[in-house]
Amino acid sequence: MTQWDFDLVKLHGPQGMTAEDHEYRGSRYADVRAALYQNPYRGGAAGQQPGPLPMFRSTIRNAWRGLFSGENQFRHASARSMDSQADLRWGPDGKGWRRIIAPNGICVLGTWEITEQNIYTGYFQQGSKGLTIGRFSSDGNETMRGQRRSFSLGMKVYPTTDPEHPTPLIPASVIVQEDLGGMRTPYINDAELVNTPSVHAYRRGIYFLIMLRAGPIFQRLDKVGDARQVHQVAELGKAPDVPTHAPDHMMLKMAQGQRRVEGSRLDFRDEIYGHMFNPGDAQPTGSMVFDILVSSLGRRTGVRGLSNVKVQDWQRIGTVRFHEAICSYNGDHVIQFHHPRWRDDRNDRNTYIRVRGERVRR
């Protein structure tokens, strides 16, 4: 894409559930990967060549649109993120849809591997290996080093190591993030991405109003708006008669010893490219390796919008290794990362709060 033929401000595409969402029965890893590579923003097969990147805006107006009249787009989007497991949402015109929050991202592809013995099930078990597709984003309008950002990662774990697996599979979904209020983490090497982040909403300044809108919507639709359970990973590849045992807490943190990509006011998307590509390379030769850490011993203190999560006894059980990166239109507007619905008991599928598009439990 040498010229961007889309509006950087206005919403577009269906935010709510469509037939495309209802008809989902899984996806092929190769098809999702191919979609991401169709339209990079810049030169090079992966868009890795230097140049400007689009800056989509997450606006207070879009977040609050429809509160009193008209379509409540944010509510539709929030419900769909939980109810739809679709990996690609093309929309009627093939242009996807506009994200209301976390609009600027870069997709990464790699592998999931559990190397250490642990007590958990599914793809947390020792020996589990799979392919991953993720999207790093900054949960707001700040993408540059030195700004207050909240790094987040939505990730799919496919139960196969064959990138050409012939039949559709339903991947497990993982959502991890830094403090929802934002942090001044200069290097992604230092980010601690967790499924149960702390929340210091005041750090967002005026954009606290977006969080003020998002939190109650998620809580009314489901139950918990500031954490995402990882039971899908604990049930991936598991026999139905084996009881689920999922950790309460999961963290991804870049493994020690990896180089740091330097640059004043460096966009995090270019920082990730810098880990994968040496200047002038046509193919990625680098990687980003993250340790997978889990625990079931943690405690949240504080009040809504101002809380701290302290976790003890982190156990490193494996790694996620990303070896491809692509910043593209489809990576921002077509790929979707499902938000696992909340369970009162994370190990019991009969305790879902939301079932078939409706909240059924308090």
Steps between C-alpha positions, in 0.01 A plus 500: 500500500679813383194717557237443764151496354315501830380753754724529807221631725154366415364164606419251229393140467262295718589520870238246609442134423440408136441178307878483456537474878216251547626270224854470634623141536873561525776619270816380331818657632626541143189694397525744790871551435436563129232759584743695718756521220256625234531874561800625702507874566856540373746347257635149542301179521440559873489880484840510669654775287532839677224754456189646663235284662132595535379635832140403564338686787314353793255781574275584792226584252509155340506330840190687624309505171146365536473548877167684473391438140604308192720192483709428808807398303726441800250263659461310173878474465548385860233230473635378168855473636369245752231325293691460174800272461547596135868544415436715191208744464498622142162676505269544199751715309814304589643794698438362847412738782655780702621430854364747755786431743855374432475607134875497420678167500749262344443129456757237592521131419689222672484195725376401845691236693465370857828353622454466877287266706202667670158422643288657226314336209459540127763707323657589833620141532866418453574408139222712348599673177295718270500789257412850613371817340497814713442873478694748711326830553515804720167533676447863406644764269859490627738289291834678552775426751485752782120519494278333757387181328339171599649221292247226432507173310211300362615154398364183340652161580433239231520131602738411216861558396416458130458844336316330213263299721224411252184538712368792704585509870364712783796660680512588868495872574733686736470869594786649707589862574691745715322724753179616330573857600828499311869490588819662374671174407764614247587157359267212429775286657387628841122471456319254728191388310245337730144377472409671831654848471498774761290807420600862564243676285606855597816459295294526182416866557193610304496161326397355834153565358550213255582266789203639692283393209664163435505361855127509575413367154716191546373446854135519394551273201719244675637559849863608520628777278868513596615136483485210254510138613720246317274194518497469120870411503441254786233325291676508161574143390365357827281190508143589609512264798814662646416771756620848405774653710587854389732746675343813641790719382713492188781732394703539182833676548784521251778257590817650641801556279321624191624818342322832537396698195617856548341820374363821644119519475500168319156369404442162668409355160846591370655369821345160428613516137850574634501172691407304186682678218850636460507821289453419132402136555221361283433209740492492880811356661431592864239405756331603824492234771259537791499285812162354596445530876198379697372514857181441695599713796413866467296777655334818375473799733342842457181614333369496146719716280776517762625151582819301537548132425779324687593149387729259682677180399531560129612180326666513160361213290593578139546755224326683222739573213388754240700493177279698261348849522259673263336842533209509257148624439358152560701478822319809629157449344432136412662267754310462827616376841221341699465599868430183703174527691517502879431195715422518872715188526765525230522120486127437453336580165158479668573827684524733200345838575409559136346229279380529139517878502319554830608545860351205692667525842577773755 
